[in-house]
Amino acid sequence: MEIARRISIDADVRFGKAVITGTRIPVEIVLGKLAGGMTYQEIIEEYGITLDDIHAVLSYAANSLSEEHLKAVG
């Protein structure tokens, strides 16, 4: 089931984690690689995805965080 542009979940793929549609590559892996300093091009070459896929991952992550509600404790 597509939950965002180019991002899907399926209970039979990666235990239902969000992945790039048509792949088994989890969103969290791409985000982790970017956070670790890999370039877009390095990720594209290593995982066989497109720049549009990376942009979809970033958009999904941003939208997910914008919907998150945090409560300050202190």
FENVEN-V746217 format. One line per field, one symbol per residue. burial: 1 if it has 9 or more other C-alpha atoms within 8 Angstrom, else 0. A space follows every 50 residues. Layout:
# FENVEN-V746217
burial: ???
This chain:
# FENVEN-V746217
burial: 01000111110011011111100111100110110001010011000010 001101110100000000000000
